[in-house]
């Protein structure tokens, strides 16, 4: 009897259809929508804070304020006038000369400091690294005021030391020295910033390359020349690109030193300073927008030329 019951139960169990637990598949994620939502805040700020002012400046550059008729559409007349403006052309040429003098010195110093710190031979490397970077943390206004005091021909320490030694005082704020004095201030400010970029790039180089080069008999100089410098090309290109933009936008330093040396630095000493003086002193907003656009175009052309040259050398 028990055997019959067990057989019946087994048969019923076998005959019963197997229950399957179906789980609902999760809804497909819409990657496109999620990505758009993530970049929406950036795109909104980019549109409001960059593209909209840029478009408005382009709109202003096509008009001219006249005594009779008010704001009048003149097309590209402002650009033709700006391209013939000797003050603007002289300012652009001056910042180009500043770039040619200051940037190589700054990047060479930054490269030397980065290689020295990466070598591991310096004592108190962290303190030295911090000391080189600290000037970048000083606002450019304060740095310019500090160096303006040091350059002072009357109460500056360089002038006082020269008088004590019965030597002629150096004329750091004269016409022949001014561009070099500005280059010294900017170099003091940004050597640490560029050094950090280059040093961070050096820290990403695998140590296996150093070990293999050392086993082949390469010394420290050979490793720096054959391994470190080629690996630093992208970082050097980046620092050079930042330097192009910063050099042609030179404004704070000459604007502050103009109060100390008004006979040397005028309102058109640099292109950026000229655009500022035209807009806020002469109240020529339309022409200032034109000058700004031309300066931006010069920066784009020079930056593209350097990037094109760097890419050609990399692929060669």
Beta strands, then each sheet from edge to edge (+ up, - down):
strand 1: 63-66
strand 2: 70-73
sheet 1: 1+ 2-
end
